[in-house]
């Protein structure tokens, strides 16, 4: 009976460790490595940076762009993190 209790305790401990594993956090500044990218016949951009804010249950990607008046603006693309597919719907530039 004591060995059964020890086995049950060990299984419960392992299960709690498995549940406690942290989910990845993708927050940060993501930069393109042009040397590892293939743009085919199109010239590679000089820079390609995205700022990612990961706060469960969603992720927001800040996409910088050059506006028609040559000012740099940012488009926010919040996306829910679910098992279902969901399109990225950018918000208005800021």
C-alpha positions in Angstrom: 0.0 0.0 0.0 2.9 2.4 0.8 4.4 1.8 -2.6 1.1 2.6 -4.3 0.9 5.9 -2.4 4.5 6.7 -3.5 3.7 6.0 -7.1 0.5 8.1 -7.0 2.4 10.9 -5.4 5.2 10.7 -8.0 2.6 10.8 -10.8 0.8 13.8 -9.3 4.1 15.6 -8.9 5.0 15.0 -12.6 1.6 16.1 -13.7 1.9 19.3 -11.8 5.3 20.0 -13.4 3.9 19.4 -16.8 1.0 21.8 -16.2 3.4 24.5 -14.9 5.4 24.8 -18.1 5.4 28.4 -19.2 4.0 29.3 -22.6 6.4 31.1 -24.9 6.3 34.9 -25.0 7.0 36.4 -28.4 7.2 40.0 -27.2 10.1 42.1 -28.5 11.6 43.7 -31.6 11.8 41.3 -34.5 14.3 42.1 -37.3 14.7 40.5 -40.7 18.0 38.8 -41.5 18.4 39.8 -45.1 21.2 37.3 -45.7 18.8 34.4 -44.8 15.8 35.8 -46.7 14.9 35.2 -50.4 13.0 37.9 -52.2 13.5 36.5 -55.7 13.6 39.2 -58.3 12.3 41.8 -55.9 15.1 43.8 -54.1 15.3 43.2 -50.3 14.1 46.0 -48.1 16.8 48.0 -46.3 15.2 47.1 -43.0 12.2 45.1 -41.9 11.3 45.4 -38.2 8.2 44.5 -36.3 7.4 45.2 -32.6 5.4 42.3 -31.1 3.5 42.6 -27.9 2.3 39.2 -26.6 -0.3 39.3 -23.8 -2.4 36.2 -23.6 -4.9 35.6 -25.2 -3.8 37.9 -28.0 -0.7 39.2 -29.8 -0.3 42.7 -31.4 2.1 43.4 -34.2 3.2 47.0 -34.8 4.0 47.4 -38.5 5.8 50.6 -39.5 5.1 52.0 -42.9 6.0 55.0 -45.0 2.9 57.2 -45.5 2.2 59.1 -48.7 3.5 62.3 -47.1 6.8 60.5 -46.4 6.1 60.4 -42.6 6.6 57.1 -40.8 3.4 55.8 -39.2 2.5 52.5 -37.5 -0.3 50.1 -38.2 -1.4 47.9 -35.2 -2.5 44.4 -36.0 -4.1 42.8 -32.9 -4.8 39.1 -33.3 -6.4 36.6 -30.9 -4.3 33.5 -30.1 -6.8 30.7 -30.4 -6.9 27.3 -32.0 -9.1 28.6 -34.7 -7.8 30.5 -37.7 -8.3 34.2 -37.6 -7.2 36.8 -40.1 -5.0 39.7 -39.1 -7.1 42.8 -39.3 -4.9 45.9 -39.1 -6.2 49.0 -37.3 -6.0 52.5 -38.7 -2.4 53.9 -38.8 -1.3 56.1 -35.9 
